[in-house]
Amino acid sequence: MPVRPTAALTALLTTVLAAGALTACDAGSGEGPDTLRVSYKQSTDNSVKVMDTYLAGIKKQFECEHPGKKVEFVPIKAPDSEYYTKLQQMLRSPRTAPDLVYEDTFLINSDITSGYLKPLDPYLAKWPDWGRFIGTAKAAARGQDGKTYGVPDGTDTRGLWFDKRVFRKAGLPADWQPRTWDEILAAARTIKRKVPGVTPLNLYTGKPAGEEATMQGFEELLYGTNDGRSDPLYDAASKKWIAAGQGFKDALAFVHSVFQEKLGPDVSDALDPNYSTTVRGELLPEGRLGIDLDGSWLPQDWLPGSGHEWKDWSKETGLASMPTQHGQAPGKVSMSGGWTWSIPARAAHPDLAFDFIRTLQTRDNARKWYIANSGIAVRADVASDPAYAGAQPGIKFFTDLVATTHYRPAFPAYPKVSTAIQEAMEGVTTGDRTVAQAAGDYDAALKDATGGQVVGG
Amino acid sequence: MRRRGAAPGLLRALPLAPAVVLLLLFLAGPIAYCVLIAFTDLQLTGQAHSSFVGFANFRRAFADPAFLNAVWLTLVFTVLSSIVGQNTLGLALAALMKRASRPVRAVAGAVVVTAWVLPEVVAGFLLYAFFRREGTLDAVLGWLRLPRQNWLYTLPILAVSFANVWRGTAFSMLVYSAALDEIPAEISEAAEVDGAGGLRRLWHITLPMIRRSIGTNLMLNTLQTLSVFGLIWVMTRGGPGDRSQTLPLLMYEQAFQNSMIGYGTAVALLLLLVGALFSAVYLRLLRTEV
């Protein structure tokens, strides 16, 4: 018998939210048929107002263009994981569901499966700008039913950051561009030999690092194995997850080499949950790390006012794309995530909500947003716009990766699959498990996480 | 107005009504709701409908090595940090401070209580900085030419237990200070005149007389320690691997990271059961007449 035991909680939440909304309302806005309610994730850092400022401008513009309509924001101030929880609770009931929500592509397919979101295809078909979005980004919010449930407002990409100061001491080229995994290991070995006291190569690993280990670490390797194009985790044709094959084992073997040859950080550091803060805030700026497999957003941490400013970061670091295993086509690998604007299935004003998305995603507004939040453009016309491409060093490099980037198979089982990957990585990182044992553990965990929906690797 | 028609007893109970309603709504309600969903396969996201699954979540827990590991670590953590650490150290500090001079007592008391007043997360970060590689402890060991290591990696459960002792001892100390002050000075003096040494006086006079405080203190300490989350989360995230993953951390991982609300709630209920078992033991201790 299907039950909805959350009804009581939803009712309670509704009361609490209603009370909050009533006190937060200013005189002009109300719950009328002309009020559009928009939920988004507000930064937990009070000094960061990037999104609030941007959306306030959009609201003004939208209300001007739609006389008689009002926009009311329902910001949720929480860290990522709690944001998802709150949003999912709100989406369960028509009384709390906003008209427009900000969804992370990490969990969007889960929410689609739960029936929380509305397919946007009828709207998108009549919206000429949709054709300007890059194909891979369009797929980020596509459900297993083939329908699209969100409009992406940017993305991120990943690659290799390297320290030119360290490279100079090691006698490595300043325009380093490795073509295979072996060339990365070779460079790391050179650094280890010639520049003592420096960590040659950082690769996020293990459960403490969480999704960072899966996405920046393992998947950057895995998606460069085999033909370098098809999804090595999920088989779309049979809708099943793929067990650990040769590519998976090769990726584990790479992790194993990095830590057993001591090319990476000390294992106890690598398994410290706060290690990524150390990497961005200390190791890289202080020139104590040679190569870092990491994301496009790193400079955010080095800009003025960030606490660990690094004025010369663009002169002292170099960027290289992550190569495929043997240099096979397409030659480079990147993983992408990002957020989308979606309309809840229980929204009261879906048509108005889509109008708001169109305002958010005019060419000018999109560009303004990418520049404001150091995002990577997913609209081809903005990506080629010099005002965007020149806004920050490195932005062109990371934008060019969008063409060949991969999105995770972010289906409902994905968070559990991701944990299984982290555990396999951790096993070979500490040396407790051999590559074959870790791959076997992964297969067992995968079966458990996906209810047995697995095909051979 | 129907003032006259109401029964006087009911009228007198009326002021209690808001409190009763609030308790039902915010305490009994959520607990009943938790019990209900522990028997479903409810997920936060990723499923269209949930259904009742009977005892499947509980069967799953007892077959899950991660759960058994968490139960074991929870017991280790509780016994080490609460029963042995906070309790014994608190009593020792209280006894020492009774004999100390006034300024020493004031300074020592202030230091211990500061650790207790600090928010859990702040204390977590302080101790993370103390135990981490290149942290304070490591630096001291290096200075003493002893082998250096990352304690959070080599002995994570010990490190978080120590952190909990550091943070929670003040409470025991305050409880025992109050209890020791209650012991009439004549009794101790009489025993001393009779020739009883320090240890004998502790065993035959002090401990029996503060028995009730010991029971209360153990119960409060244990229940608080069982539910410690923030401290461990900040210091180790339950890792490396699952070597410091106590029940509250396992519950969080299952419910909010893996979205398995039903299973996570079942784990929470089992944690409640562990707490109830400890409480039952302490209640017996409290009831026994001296």
Chai-1 contact restraints between the chains, C-beta under 6 A:
chainA,res_idxA,chainB,res_idxB,connection_type,confidence,min_distance_angstrom,max_distance_angstrom,comment,restraint_id
A,P2,B,H49,contact,1.0,0.0,6.0,A-B,restraint_1
A,P2,B,S51,contact,1.0,0.0,6.0,A-B,restraint_2
A,P5,B,L36,contact,1.0,0.0,6.0,A-B,restraint_3
A,P5,B,I37,contact,1.0,0.0,6.0,A-B,restraint_4
A,S81,B,F256,contact,1.0,0.0,6.0,A-B,restraint_5
A,Q88,B,L44,contact,1.0,0.0,6.0,A-B,restraint_6
A,Q88,B,T45,contact,1.0,0.0,6.0,A-B,restraint_7
A,S110,B,T45,contact,1.0,0.0,6.0,A-B,restraint_8
A,S110,B,G46,contact,1.0,0.0,6.0,A-B,restraint_9
A,D111,B,T45,contact,1.0,0.0,6.0,A-B,restraint_10
A,T113,B,G46,contact,1.0,0.0,6.0,A-B,restraint_11
A,S114,B,T45,contact,1.0,0.0,6.0,A-B,restraint_12
A,G115,B,A48,contact,1.0,0.0,6.0,A-B,restraint_13
A,K207,B,G239,contact,1.0,0.0,6.0,A-B,restraint_14
A,P208,B,R237,contact,1.0,0.0,6.0,A-B,restraint_15
A,P208,B,G239,contact,1.0,0.0,6.0,A-B,restraint_16
A,S268,B,R133,contact,1.0,0.0,6.0,A-B,restraint_17
A,S268,B,N150,contact,1.0,0.0,6.0,A-B,restraint_18
A,S268,B,Y153,contact,1.0,0.0,6.0,A-B,restraint_19
A,L271,B,P240,contact,1.0,0.0,6.0,A-B,restraint_20
A,P273,B,R237,contact,1.0,0.0,6.0,A-B,restraint_21
A,P412,B,G46,contact,1.0,0.0,6.0,A-B,restraint_22
A,P415,B,N258,contact,1.0,0.0,6.0,A-B,restraint_23
A,K416,B,N258,contact,1.0,0.0,6.0,A-B,restraint_24
